Amino acid sequence: MTPRFEDLGLRPELLRALADVGYEQPTPIQQQSIPHLLLGKDVLGCAQTGTGKTAAFALPIIQRLVENPRPTKGIRVLVLAPTRELASQIGESFRDYGRHTRIKTVVIFGGVGQQPQVDAIRRGPEVLVAAPGRLLDLMGQGYIKLDQVEVLVLDEADRMLDMGFIQPVRQIIKALPRNRQNLLFSATMPAEIQQLANSILHEPVKVAVTPVASTVDLIHQQVYFVDKKLKPSLLQHLLTDQQVKRVLVFTRTKHGANKVVQGLAKARIQAEAI
Protein backbone atom coordinates (compact mmCIF):
# COMPACT_ATOMS: atom_id res chain seq x y z
CA MET A 1 0.00 0.00 0.00
CA THR A 2 1.38 3.42 -0.98
CA PRO A 3 2.09 5.57 2.12
CA ARG A 4 0.21 8.87 2.45
CA PHE A 5 0.72 11.98 4.54
CA GLU A 6 -2.78 11.39 5.97
CA ASP A 7 -1.46 8.22 7.60
CA LEU A 8 1.24 10.05 9.59
CA GLY A 9 -1.11 11.85 11.99
CA LEU A 10 -0.72 15.35 10.58
CA ARG A 11 -3.34 18.07 11.10
CA PRO A 12 -5.70 19.16 8.29
CA GLU A 13 -3.97 22.57 8.01
CA LEU A 14 -0.67 20.84 7.24
CA LEU A 15 -2.25 18.41 4.79
CA ARG A 16 -3.79 21.40 2.96
CA ALA A 17 -0.38 23.09 2.79
CA LEU A 18 1.23 19.93 1.43
CA ALA A 19 -1.47 19.73 -1.24
CA ASP A 20 -0.85 23.40 -2.08
CA VAL A 21 2.81 22.73 -2.83
CA GLY A 22 2.04 19.52 -4.71
CA TYR A 23 3.41 16.93 -2.29
CA GLU A 24 1.42 13.71 -2.45
CA GLN A 25 3.52 10.98 -0.84
CA PRO A 26 5.99 11.16 2.07
CA THR A 27 9.63 10.28 1.46
CA PRO A 28 11.28 7.50 3.50
CA ILE A 29 12.79 9.93 6.01
CA GLN A 30 9.43 11.63 6.47
CA GLN A 31 7.75 8.26 7.04
CA GLN A 32 10.40 7.31 9.59
CA SER A 33 10.73 10.64 11.42
CA ILE A 34 7.34 12.34 11.59
CA PRO A 35 5.53 9.85 13.88
CA HIS A 36 8.43 9.87 16.39
CA LEU A 37 8.75 13.66 16.31
CA LEU A 38 5.02 14.06 16.92
CA LEU A 39 5.55 12.03 20.10
CA GLY A 40 8.27 14.46 21.21
CA LYS A 41 11.22 12.09 20.79
CA ASP A 42 14.76 13.16 19.94
CA VAL A 43 15.94 12.13 16.47
CA LEU A 44 19.39 11.48 15.02
CA GLY A 45 19.11 11.52 11.23
CA CYS A 46 21.79 10.51 8.76
CA ALA A 47 20.40 12.11 5.61
CA GLN A 48 21.67 14.10 2.67
CA THR A 49 20.11 16.96 0.76
CA GLY A 50 17.33 15.71 -1.48
CA THR A 51 15.82 13.25 0.98
CA GLY A 52 13.01 15.54 2.18
CA LYS A 53 14.45 16.03 5.67
CA THR A 54 13.29 19.65 6.02
CA ALA A 55 9.64 18.63 5.77
CA ALA A 56 10.43 15.68 8.05
CA PHE A 57 11.16 18.05 10.94
CA ALA A 58 9.20 21.18 9.94
CA LEU A 59 5.78 19.50 9.72
CA PRO A 60 5.75 17.92 13.22
CA ILE A 61 7.30 21.06 14.73
CA ILE A 62 4.54 23.27 13.30
CA GLN A 63 1.94 20.80 14.54
CA ARG A 64 3.45 20.92 18.03
CA LEU A 65 3.27 24.72 18.07
CA VAL A 66 -0.33 24.80 16.83
CA GLU A 67 -1.55 22.22 19.33
CA ASN A 68 0.28 23.77 22.29
CA PRO A 69 -0.11 27.56 21.97
CA ARG A 70 1.54 29.91 24.45
CA PRO A 71 -0.03 33.15 25.69
CA THR A 72 3.31 35.00 25.67
CA LYS A 73 5.60 35.74 22.75
CA GLY A 74 9.00 34.08 22.52
CA ILE A 75 11.17 31.89 20.32
CA ARG A 76 10.00 28.30 20.82
CA VAL A 77 11.94 26.60 18.01
CA LEU A 78 15.57 27.17 17.01
CA VAL A 79 16.91 25.73 13.75
CA LEU A 80 20.64 26.12 13.17
CA ALA A 81 22.00 25.87 9.62
CA PRO A 82 25.58 26.35 8.36
CA THR A 83 24.89 28.72 5.45
CA ARG A 84 22.59 31.60 4.56
CA GLU A 85 21.32 29.65 1.54
CA LEU A 86 20.24 26.66 3.62
CA ALA A 87 18.77 28.89 6.34
CA SER A 88 16.70 30.72 3.71
CA GLN A 89 15.45 27.45 2.22
CA ILE A 90 14.44 26.12 5.64
CA GLY A 91 12.66 29.36 6.49
CA GLU A 92 10.74 29.22 3.22
CA SER A 93 9.72 25.64 3.94
CA PHE A 94 8.37 26.58 7.38
CA ARG A 95 6.33 29.38 5.78
CA ASP A 96 5.02 27.04 3.06
CA TYR A 97 3.97 24.30 5.47
CA GLY A 98 2.60 26.74 8.03
CA ARG A 99 0.65 28.89 5.55
CA HIS A 100 -2.71 27.84 7.03
CA THR A 101 -1.59 28.50 10.60
CA ARG A 102 -0.53 31.62 12.49
CA ILE A 103 3.00 30.36 13.12
CA LYS A 104 5.61 33.02 12.31
CA THR A 105 9.15 32.23 11.15
CA VAL A 106 12.17 34.53 10.99
CA VAL A 107 15.50 33.79 9.30
CA ILE A 108 18.76 35.47 10.32
CA PHE A 109 22.26 35.23 8.86
CA GLY A 110 25.34 37.38 8.39
CA GLY A 111 26.55 39.28 5.36
CA VAL A 112 23.55 41.63 5.35
CA GLY A 113 22.37 44.48 7.58
CA GLN A 114 21.07 43.30 10.94
CA GLN A 115 18.35 45.92 11.56
CA PRO A 116 15.61 44.30 9.41
CA GLN A 117 16.33 41.02 11.18
CA VAL A 118 16.17 42.69 14.61
CA ASP A 119 12.84 44.31 13.67
CA ALA A 120 11.46 40.92 12.58
CA ILE A 121 12.55 39.30 15.85
CA ARG A 122 10.80 42.02 17.84
CA ARG A 123 7.51 40.98 16.18
CA GLY A 124 7.66 37.75 18.14
CA PRO A 125 8.24 34.73 15.87
CA GLU A 126 7.79 31.22 17.23
CA VAL A 127 10.42 29.77 14.87
CA LEU A 128 13.93 31.16 14.42
CA VAL A 129 16.14 29.77 11.65
CA ALA A 130 19.69 31.02 12.09
CA ALA A 131 23.28 30.78 10.99
CA PRO A 132 25.41 30.46 14.17
CA GLY A 133 27.59 33.54 13.67
CA ARG A 134 24.79 36.10 13.30
CA LEU A 135 22.79 34.44 16.09
CA LEU A 136 25.67 34.73 18.57
CA ASP A 137 26.18 38.33 17.51
CA LEU A 138 22.55 39.30 18.15
CA MET A 139 22.50 37.33 21.41
CA GLY A 140 25.57 39.26 22.55
CA GLN A 141 23.80 42.55 21.76
CA GLY A 142 20.79 41.46 23.80
CA TYR A 143 18.33 41.25 20.89
CA ILE A 144 17.65 37.52 21.20
CA LYS A 145 16.79 35.39 24.21
CA LEU A 146 16.52 31.62 23.91
CA ASP A 147 15.14 30.80 27.36
CA GLN A 148 11.79 29.61 25.93
CA VAL A 149 13.11 27.26 23.24
CA GLU A 150 11.32 23.89 23.24
CA VAL A 151 12.85 22.36 20.11
CA LEU A 152 16.43 22.54 18.78
CA VAL A 153 17.28 21.42 15.24
CA LEU A 154 20.86 21.13 14.00
CA ASP A 155 20.79 20.71 10.23
CA GLU A 156 23.78 19.59 8.14
CA ALA A 157 25.88 19.26 11.27
CA ASP A 158 28.88 17.89 9.36
CA ARG A 159 29.01 21.07 7.27
CA MET A 160 28.96 23.11 10.48
CA LEU A 161 32.00 21.12 11.57
CA ASP A 162 33.77 21.75 8.24
CA MET A 163 33.05 25.49 8.51
CA GLY A 164 34.31 25.80 12.08
CA PHE A 165 30.90 26.33 13.70
CA ILE A 166 30.91 23.54 16.28
CA GLN A 167 32.22 25.69 19.13
CA PRO A 168 29.72 28.50 18.41
CA VAL A 169 26.97 25.86 18.29
CA ARG A 170 28.03 24.53 21.71
CA GLN A 171 28.00 28.10 23.03
CA ILE A 172 24.45 28.63 21.71
CA ILE A 173 23.25 25.35 23.23
CA LYS A 174 24.40 26.52 26.66
CA ALA A 175 21.85 29.36 26.43
CA LEU A 176 18.93 26.96 25.86
CA PRO A 177 16.65 25.39 28.48
CA ARG A 178 17.80 21.88 29.38
CA ASN A 179 14.33 20.39 28.93
CA ARG A 180 13.76 20.40 25.17
CA GLN A 181 13.37 18.18 22.11
CA ASN A 182 16.54 17.80 20.02
CA LEU A 183 16.99 16.90 16.36
CA LEU A 184 20.34 16.47 14.64
CA PHE A 185 20.71 15.79 10.91
CA SER A 186 23.99 15.11 9.16
CA ALA A 187 25.01 13.50 5.86
CA THR A 188 28.04 11.93 7.55
CA MET A 189 28.85 11.12 11.16
CA PRO A 190 32.48 12.00 11.93
CA ALA A 191 33.64 11.46 15.50
CA GLU A 192 33.11 15.08 16.60
CA ILE A 193 29.52 15.12 15.28
CA GLN A 194 28.81 11.81 17.02
CA GLN A 195 30.23 13.28 20.21
CA LEU A 196 28.00 16.36 19.84
CA ALA A 197 24.98 14.14 19.21
CA ASN A 198 25.75 12.08 22.32
CA SER A 199 25.95 15.24 24.40
CA ILE A 200 22.59 16.73 23.40
CA LEU A 201 20.33 13.85 22.33
CA HIS A 202 18.35 11.84 24.87
CA GLU A 203 17.55 8.26 23.79
CA PRO A 204 17.22 9.35 20.15
CA VAL A 205 15.41 7.50 17.40
CA LYS A 206 17.93 6.89 14.61
CA VAL A 207 16.90 7.25 10.98
CA ALA A 208 19.17 6.81 7.98
CA VAL A 209 18.25 7.27 4.33
CA THR A 210 19.97 8.07 1.06
CA PRO A 211 18.78 10.30 -1.79
CA VAL A 212 16.61 8.82 -4.51
CA ALA A 213 19.60 8.94 -6.88
CA SER A 214 23.18 9.47 -5.80
CA THR A 215 25.60 11.39 -8.00
CA VAL A 216 27.87 8.34 -7.84
CA ASP A 217 25.19 6.39 -9.73
CA LEU A 218 24.62 9.08 -12.35
CA ILE A 219 28.03 10.41 -13.32
CA HIS A 220 31.50 9.15 -14.14
CA GLN A 221 34.04 10.65 -11.76
CA GLN A 222 37.78 11.22 -12.11
CA VAL A 223 40.37 12.83 -9.85
CA TYR A 224 43.49 14.64 -11.04
CA PHE A 225 46.30 15.23 -8.55
CA VAL A 226 47.98 18.41 -9.70
CA ASP A 227 49.95 21.33 -8.25
CA LYS A 228 47.84 24.40 -7.57
CA LYS A 229 49.72 26.53 -10.12
CA LEU A 230 48.93 23.99 -12.85
CA LYS A 231 45.19 23.89 -12.24
CA PRO A 232 44.29 26.66 -14.75
CA SER A 233 46.17 24.99 -17.61
CA LEU A 234 44.69 21.58 -16.72
CA LEU A 235 41.18 23.05 -16.76
CA GLN A 236 41.81 24.65 -20.15
CA HIS A 237 43.13 21.34 -21.48
CA LEU A 238 40.04 19.46 -20.28
CA LEU A 239 37.76 22.03 -21.89
CA THR A 240 39.38 21.50 -25.31
CA ASP A 241 37.64 18.10 -25.51
CA GLN A 242 35.14 18.43 -28.34
CA GLN A 243 32.65 16.21 -26.48
CA VAL A 244 32.47 18.72 -23.63
CA LYS A 245 29.53 21.02 -24.34
CA ARG A 246 28.45 22.53 -21.02
CA VAL A 247 30.52 22.69 -17.83
CA LEU A 248 30.08 23.73 -14.21
CA VAL A 249 33.31 24.71 -12.43
CA PHE A 250 33.09 25.12 -8.67
CA THR A 251 35.45 27.33 -6.70
CA ARG A 252 35.81 28.00 -2.99
CA THR A 253 35.34 31.77 -3.16
CA LYS A 254 33.76 34.51 -5.30
CA HIS A 255 37.25 35.82 -6.03
CA GLY A 256 38.29 32.37 -7.20
CA ALA A 257 35.32 32.18 -9.57
CA ASN A 258 36.18 35.53 -11.12
CA LYS A 259 39.83 34.50 -11.48
CA VAL A 260 38.89 31.29 -13.29
CA VAL A 261 36.65 33.22 -15.72
CA GLN A 262 39.44 35.71 -16.45
CA GLY A 263 41.88 32.89 -17.15
CA LEU A 264 39.46 31.14 -19.47
CA ALA A 265 38.76 34.39 -21.30
CA LYS A 266 42.49 34.76 -22.07
CA ALA A 267 42.36 31.26 -23.55
CA ARG A 268 39.33 32.35 -25.61
CA ILE A 269 36.96 30.04 -23.72
CA GLN A 270 33.62 31.68 -22.97
CA ALA A 271 32.61 31.55 -19.30
CA GLU A 272 30.59 33.45 -16.70
CA ALA A 273 30.84 33.62 -12.90
CA ILE A 274 27.87 33.19 -10.56
VOVEX-942973 format. One line per 4 residues: number of its first residue (from 1); their letters; for each residue x, y, z of N, C-alpha, C. Coordinates in steps of 0.05 Angstrom, whole numbers, plus 5000, padded with zeros to 4 digits. Each point is the difference from the previous one (the first is absolute). Example, Ala and Ser with C-alpha at 12.3 -4.5 7.8 and 13.67 -1.06 7.14 Angstrom:
% residues 2
1 = as = 5264:4886:5156:4982:5024:5000:5018:5024:5000  4993:5021:4986:5016:5024:5001:4985:5022:5014
This chain:
% residues 274
1 = mtpr = 5017:4976:5000:4983:5024:5000:5017:5025:5000  4995:5019:4982:5016:5024:4998:4995:5018:5025  5022:5008:5014:4997:5017:5023:4989:5028:4993  4985:5012:5018:4988:5026:4996:5006:5018:5024
5 = fedl = 5000:5026:4996:5004:5019:5022:4978:4997:5020  4976:4994:4990:4976:4997:5018:5005:4978:5021  5017:4981:4994:5005:4977:5018:5020:5007:5022  5012:5023:4999:5022:5007:5019:4990:5016:5024
9 = glrp = 4974:5006:5001:4989:5014:5023:5002:5030:4999  5003:5011:4976:5003:5029:4997:4972:5014:5000  5000:5025:5009:4975:5015:5001:4990:5008:4972  4974:5006:4998:4989:5008:4974:5014:5025:4988
13 = ellr = 5007:5019:5017:5014:5024:4989:5026:4993:4986  5014:4981:5011:5026:4992:4988:4995:4984:4975  4980:4983:5000:4993:4984:4976:4992:5019:4977  4985:5021:5006:4992:5020:4980:5025:5013:4989
17 = alad = 5019:5008:5017:5024:5013:4991:5017:4981:4982  5001:4975:5007:5015:4981:4984:4986:4997:4972  4974:5000:5000:4986:4999:4974:5005:5025:4984  5002:5023:5013:5005:5025:4986:5026:4999:4985
21 = vgye = 5021:4988:5013:5026:5000:4987:5004:4975:4983  4980:4983:4998:5001:4977:4982:5013:4975:5010  5003:4998:5027:5011:4976:5011:4978:4979:5006  5003:4977:4989:4979:4979:5002:5008:4977:5018
25 = qptp = 5026:4992:4999:5008:4977:5015:5025:5007:5017  5001:4991:5025:5024:5005:5016:5024:4985:4991  5024:5011:5003:5025:4987:4994:5006:4981:5023  5020:4982:4996:5007:4981:5022:5007:5014:5026
29 = iqqq = 5015:5022:4999:5008:5013:5025:4976:5013:5014  4981:5009:4984:4976:5012:5011:4983:4978:5013  4998:4977:4987:4985:4977:5012:5012:4991:5026  5027:5000:5001:5014:4990:5024:5000:5020:5023
33 = siph = 5002:5026:4993:5005:5021:5020:4974:5012:5012  4981:5006:4983:4977:5016:5009:4985:4987:5023  4993:4974:5000:4986:4989:5023:5015:5002:5026  5026:4996:4999:5017:5002:5025:5001:5029:5009
37 = lllg = 5003:5019:4982:5002:5028:5007:4974:5010:5012  4977:4991:4989:4974:5007:5011:4997:4991:5029  5015:4979:5008:4999:4990:5027:5020:5014:5018  5016:5019:4988:5018:5015:5016:5027:4987:5004
41 = kdvl = 5007:4980:4984:5025:4986:5004:5023:5015:4986  5025:4996:5010:5023:5010:4987:5006:4982:4976  5012:5013:4979:5006:4985:4975:5028:5006:4991  5015:4978:4993:5026:5003:4987:4997:4990:4972
45 = gcaq = 5002:5018:4981:4995:4992:4972:5025:5002:4983  5007:4978:4986:5022:5000:4981:4987:5003:4973  5000:5024:4989:4985:5005:4975:5013:5023:4985  5001:4997:4974:5011:5020:4982:4979:5018:4989
49 = tgtg = 5009:5022:4987:4981:5017:4986:4986:4984:4979  4974:5005:4996:4985:4986:4980:4983:4977:5011  5002:4996:5026:4984:4978:5013:4974:5009:5011  4995:5027:5001:4975:5010:5012:5002:5004:5030
53 = ktaa = 5024:5004:5010:5003:5002:5029:4988:5025:5012  5000:5022:4984:4989:5025:5011:4970:4997:5007  4985:4988:4982:4972:4995:5006:4997:4980:5023  5019:4981:5002:5000:4980:5021:5000:5012:5028
57 = falp = 5015:5023:5003:4999:5012:5027:4982:5024:5001  4996:5015:4978:4983:5024:5001:4971:4993:5005  4989:4980:4987:4972:4993:5003:4992:4993:5029  5014:4981:5014:4993:4994:5027:5005:5024:5020
61 = iiqr = 5021:5016:4993:5005:5023:5018:4977:5020:4998  4990:5006:4976:4978:5018:4997:4975:4989:5014  4996:4974:4997:4977:4988:5014:5002:5003:5030  5024:4996:5011:5004:5003:5029:4993:5029:5008
65 = lven = 5009:5020:4985:4994:5027:5007:4971:5007:4999  4986:4990:4980:4971:5005:4997:4984:4987:5022  5008:4976:5007:4984:4985:5021:5006:5009:5028  5023:5014:5004:5008:5008:5027:5006:5030:4999
69 = prpt = 4981:5017:4996:5005:5029:4998:5009:5011:5027  5015:5022:4999:5009:5014:5024:4988:5028:5000  4992:5010:5024:4988:5027:5001:5021:5022:4996  5025:4994:5006:5021:5021:4997:5017:4995:4976
73 = kgir = 5012:5022:4989:5017:4998:4977:5028:4990:5008  5013:4986:4982:5027:4991:5005:5008:4978:4980  5025:4998:4995:5010:4980:4981:4998:4972:5013  4984:4983:4987:4995:4973:5010:5016:4979:4985
77 = vlvl = 5008:5006:4976:5015:4981:4983:5024:5014:4989  5024:4987:5003:5024:5010:4988:5012:4980:4981  5003:5009:4975:5012:4983:4979:5027:5012:4992  5021:4986:5004:5027:5009:4992:5009:4988:4974
81 = aptr = 5009:5017:4982:5009:4990:4973:5027:5013:4994  5017:4987:4985:5028:5010:4996:5002:5023:4981  4981:5004:4981:5003:5020:4980:4974:5017:4998  5003:5024:4988:4977:5017:4996:4980:4987:4980
85 = elas = 5012:4986:4980:4982:4988:4980:4983:4979:5012  5012:4983:5017:4984:4978:5012:4980:5012:5020  5009:5020:5016:4981:5013:5019:4976:5012:4985  5005:5013:4978:4978:5011:4984:4981:4979:4990
89 = qige = 5011:4978:4991:4983:4978:4989:4983:4988:5023  5012:4997:5023:4985:4988:5023:4978:5020:5008  5006:5025:5001:4980:5020:5008:4977:5000:4980  5006:4998:4975:4979:4999:4979:4982:4976:5004
93 = sfrd = 5013:4977:5007:4984:4976:5004:4981:5003:5024  5010:5011:5022:4982:5005:5023:4977:5017:4992  5005:5021:4984:4978:5018:4992:4980:4985:4981  5011:4983:4982:4982:4985:4982:4983:4981:5016
97 = ygrh = 5012:4984:5018:4984:4980:5014:4982:5012:5022  5007:5024:5009:4984:5013:5021:4981:5021:4989  4996:5000:4974:4984:5022:4987:4971:5001:5010  4989:4978:5010:4973:5000:5010:4999:5001:5030
101 = trik = 5022:5008:5012:5001:5004:5029:5009:5029:5005  5003:5007:5026:5009:5026:5007:5029:5000:5009  5014:4978:4995:5028:4997:5008:5018:5019:4984  5016:5015:5014:5018:5019:4986:5029:4990:5001
105 = tvvi = 5014:5003:4978:5028:4992:4998:5018:5023:4992  5023:5002:5012:5019:5021:4993:5027:4986:4994  5014:5009:4979:5026:4990:4993:5021:5021:5004  5022:4993:5013:5022:5019:5003:5027:4988:4992
109 = fggv = 5016:5016:4987:5027:4992:4992:5017:5024:4996  5026:4996:4998:5019:5023:4997:5002:5008:4971  5017:5020:4995:5005:5010:4973:4980:5020:4990  4980:5006:5017:4980:5021:4993:4995:5016:5025
113 = gqqp = 4987:5023:4997:4994:5018:5023:4983:4985:5020  5006:5005:5026:4985:4986:5021:4974:5013:5008  4996:5026:4994:4976:5013:5010:4974:4988:4991  4996:4993:4974:4975:4987:4992:4996:4974:5015
117 = qvda = 5021:4986:5006:4998:4974:5015:4992:5006:5029  5011:5020:5012:4993:5008:5027:4971:5008:5001  4991:5016:4981:4972:5008:4999:4981:4976:4998  5008:4980:4984:4983:4976:4997:4999:4984:5025
121 = irrg = 5022:4999:5015:5001:4985:5025:4982:5013:5021  4999:5027:4999:4984:5014:5020:4970:4995:4996  4993:4991:4976:4971:4994:4995:4992:4973:5011  5018:4986:5013:4993:4976:5015:4996:4974:4984
125 = pevl = 5019:4991:4985:4997:4975:4985:5002:4976:5020  4986:4978:4992:5003:4975:5016:5024:4984:4990  5007:5003:4974:5021:4984:4988:5023:5019:4992  5024:4994:5008:5024:5015:4991:5019:4981:4986
129 = vaap = 5005:5007:4975:5020:4984:4984:5025:5018:4998  5023:4990:5008:5023:5017:5003:5026:4987:4992  5018:5016:4989:5028:4993:4997:5013:5006:5026  5018:4983:5010:5011:5004:5027:5014:5027:5006
133 = grll = 5015:5010:4980:5015:5025:5004:4982:5024:5006  4980:5004:4983:4982:5023:5004:4984:4996:5026  4991:4976:5006:4985:4995:5024:5016:5007:5025  5025:4992:5001:5016:5007:5023:5004:5030:5003
137 = dlmg = 5003:5013:4977:5004:5029:4999:4975:5014:5012  4976:4992:4991:4976:5013:5010:4994:4992:5029  5008:4976:5008:4997:4993:5028:5018:5017:5017  5024:5005:4991:5019:5016:5015:4991:5029:5003
141 = qgyi = 4985:5010:4980:4989:5027:5001:4974:5002:5016  4990:4976:5009:4976:5000:5016:4974:5000:4984  5001:4996:4974:4976:5000:4984:4985:4973:5000  5013:4979:5007:4988:4973:4999:5004:4986:5026
145 = kldq = 4978:4989:5011:5001:4983:5023:4989:4972:4992  5013:4980:5010:4992:4972:4992:4990:4984:5024  4991:5014:5021:4992:4986:5024:4973:4986:4998  4986:5003:4977:4974:4987:4997:5000:4979:4978
149 = vevl = 5024:4993:4990:5002:4981:4978:4992:4972:5009  4982:4988:4985:4990:4973:5006:5013:4979:4981  5007:5009:4976:5011:4981:4980:5025:5012:4988  5022:4984:4999:5025:5008:4987:5004:4981:4976
153 = vlde = 5006:5012:4977:5007:4984:4976:5027:5009:4990  5018:4981:4997:5026:5005:4988:5000:4986:4973  5000:5016:4978:4999:4989:4974:5027:5001:4986  5007:4979:4985:5026:4998:4987:5022:5005:5019
157 = adrm = 5000:4985:5022:5020:5003:5021:5028:4996:4991  5004:4981:4981:5028:4996:4990:5010:5024:4985  4983:5015:4987:5009:5024:4986:5007:5022:5021  4985:5000:5022:5007:5019:5022:5028:4994:5010
161 = ldmg = 5006:4974:5003:5027:4992:5008:5021:5010:4981  4995:4995:4974:5019:5008:4979:5005:5030:5000  4979:5016:5006:5002:5029:4999:5009:5012:5027  5006:4984:5019:5010:5010:5026:4979:5010:5019
165 = fiqp = 4975:4990:4997:4978:5011:5016:4994:4983:5025  5014:4978:5005:4992:4983:5022:5003:5014:5027  5021:5015:5004:5002:5014:5026:4979:5021:5003  4994:5017:4980:4977:5018:5002:4974:4986:5006
169 = vrqi = 4996:4976:4987:4975:4985:5005:4999:4992:5029  5022:4990:5011:5001:4992:5028:4994:5024:5018  5010:5023:4993:4995:5024:5016:4970:5007:4999  4988:4998:4977:4971:5006:4997:4984:4980:5017
173 = ikal = 5007:4975:4999:4985:4979:5015:5000:5006:5030  5022:5011:5010:5001:5006:5028:4979:5021:5009  4990:5016:4980:4980:5020:5007:4971:4989:4999  4997:4975:4992:4974:4988:4997:4990:4987:5026
177 = prnr = 4974:4997:5004:4990:4985:5023:5009:4971:4997  5005:4986:5022:5009:4973:4999:4978:4981:4991  4975:5006:5006:4978:4983:4994:4989:5008:4972  5008:4985:4980:4991:5007:4972:5002:4975:4983
181 = qnll = 4988:5002:4976:5002:4979:4980:5024:5007:4982  5016:4980:4992:5024:5005:4984:5000:4983:4975  5007:5013:4978:5002:4986:4974:5027:5007:4988  5014:4980:4991:5026:5004:4987:5000:4985:4974
185 = fsat = 5006:5014:4978:5001:4988:4973:5028:5005:4988  5011:4979:4989:5027:5002:4988:5003:4979:4978  5013:5008:4978:5004:4981:4978:5021:4979:5008  5019:5008:5016:5021:4982:5010:5002:5002:5030
189 = mpae = 5012:4981:5013:5002:5000:5029:5029:4998:5010  5016:5021:4995:5028:4999:5011:4999:5000:5030  5023:4993:5012:5001:4996:5029:4990:5025:5016  5007:5024:4991:4992:5024:5015:4970:5004:4999
193 = iqql = 4988:4994:4977:4970:5002:4998:4987:4979:5017  5010:4976:5000:4989:4979:5017:5002:5008:5030  5023:5012:5007:5004:5010:5027:4979:5021:5007  4996:5019:4981:4980:5021:5005:4972:4988:5003
197 = ansi = 4994:4981:4983:4974:4987:5001:4996:4986:5027  5021:4986:5010:4998:4987:5025:4996:5019:5023  5010:5024:4997:4998:5020:5022:4973:5014:5002  4985:5001:4978:4975:5015:5000:4975:4983:4996
201 = lhep = 5003:4976:4988:4977:4983:4995:4994:4981:5022  4974:4997:5007:4992:4982:5021:4984:4976:4988  5012:4976:5002:4988:4976:4989:4988:5005:4972  5016:5009:4981:4989:5008:4974:4992:4976:4983
205 = vkva = 4979:5006:4983:4993:4981:4979:5019:5005:4977  5012:4980:4989:5020:5003:4978:4987:4993:4973  5002:5019:4982:4990:4995:4973:5023:5005:4980  5001:4983:4980:5021:5003:4980:4989:4994:4972
209 = vtpv = 5003:5019:4982:4990:4996:4973:5020:5012:4980  4998:4993:4975:5016:5011:4979:4982:5014:4980  5011:5018:4984:4984:5013:4979:4989:4980:4980  4979:5008:4986:4988:4982:4980:5021:4991:4980
213 = astv = 5018:5019:4991:5021:4993:4981:5025:5014:5009  5021:4985:5005:5026:5011:5008:5015:5009:4975  5017:5021:5004:5016:5009:4977:5019:4978:4991  5008:4983:5019:5018:4978:4993:4987:4981:4980
217 = dlih = 4974:4997:5001:4986:4983:4981:4996:5013:4973  5000:5027:4999:4992:5014:4976:5024:5010:4984  5023:5004:5012:5022:5012:4985:5025:4984:5002  5017:5003:4981:5027:4988:5000:5019:5020:5013
221 = qqvy = 5015:4992:5020:5017:5018:5015:5029:4993:4996  5016:5022:4998:5030:4996:4999:5013:5021:5018  5023:4993:5010:5015:5019:5017:5028:5004:4988  5008:5025:4998:5027:5007:4990:5016:5012:5023
225 = fvdk = 5022:4988:5007:5018:5012:5020:5020:5018:4986  4998:5026:5006:5016:5019:4985:5007:5024:5018  5024:5011:4996:5008:5024:5015:4980:5022:4995  4997:5017:5020:4981:5022:4999:5005:5018:4976
229 = klkp = 5026:5006:4994:5006:5019:4979:4994:4988:4972  4997:4974:4999:4994:4987:4974:4970:4996:4995  4984:5006:5020:4971:4996:4997:4988:5015:4976  5006:5026:4997:4988:5014:4977:5006:4987:4973
233 = sllq = 5025:4992:4996:5006:4988:4974:4988:4972:4997  4997:4985:5022:4986:4975:4999:4970:5004:4992  4988:5019:5013:4972:5006:4994:4996:5007:4970  5018:5017:4990:4998:5008:4972:5004:4976:4982
237 = hllt = 5018:4982:5007:5005:4976:4984:4975:4982:5000  4987:4997:5023:4976:4983:5001:4977:5012:4984  4999:5027:4999:4978:5013:4985:5004:4999:4970  5024:4992:4991:5005:4998:4971:4987:4975:4988
241 = dqqv = 4991:4982:5017:4987:4975:4991:4974:5008:4985  4999:4991:4975:4977:5008:4983:4973:4988:5010  5001:4979:5017:4976:4988:5010:4989:5016:5024  5016:5018:5011:4991:5016:5022:4984:5024:4990
245 = krvl = 4975:5001:5006:4983:5021:4990:4993:5021:5021  4992:4991:5024:4993:5019:5022:5014:4991:5025  5010:5019:5015:5017:4993:5023:4994:5018:5024  4999:4988:5024:4999:5015:5025:5027:4997:5014
249 = vftr = 5012:5022:5007:5025:5000:5014:4995:5013:5028  5006:4985:5021:4995:5010:5027:5026:5010:5012  4998:5023:5013:5023:5012:5014:4992:5005:5029  5021:5004:5017:4994:5004:5028:4990:5028:5006
253 = tkhg = 5008:5020:4985:4993:5027:5006:4990:5015:4975  4987:5023:5004:4991:5017:4978:5025:5010:4984  5021:5007:5015:5024:5009:4986:5011:4979:4983  5000:4975:5010:5010:4977:4984:4984:4996:4975
257 = ankv = 4974:5004:5001:4982:4997:4977:5007:5020:4979  5003:5025:5008:5008:5022:4982:5027:4995:4987  5019:4989:5016:5027:4995:4989:4999:4978:4979  4984:4979:5005:4998:4979:4980:4988:5011:4974
261 = vqgl = 4979:5016:5002:4988:5011:4976:5020:5018:4984  5016:5016:5014:5020:5016:4987:5021:4983:4986  5008:4979:5013:5020:4982:4987:4989:4986:4975  4975:4992:5002:4987:4987:4977:4996:5020:4977
265 = akar = 4994:5024:5007:4996:5021:4979:5026:5004:4984  5023:5000:5014:5026:5003:4987:5005:4977:4981  4989:4977:5007:5003:4976:4982:4978:4998:4979  4984:5022:4999:4978:5002:4981:4979:4978:5004
269 = iqae = 4995:4994:5026:4978:4982:5008:4979:5016:5014  4976:5000:4989:4978:5017:5012:4991:4988:5026  4998:5018:5020:4991:4991:5027:4988:5024:5015  4984:4994:5020:4988:5020:5017:5002:4991:5029
273 = ai = 5002:5019:5018:5001:4993:5029:4973:5006:5013  4992:4982:5018:4975:5004:5016:5009:5001:5029
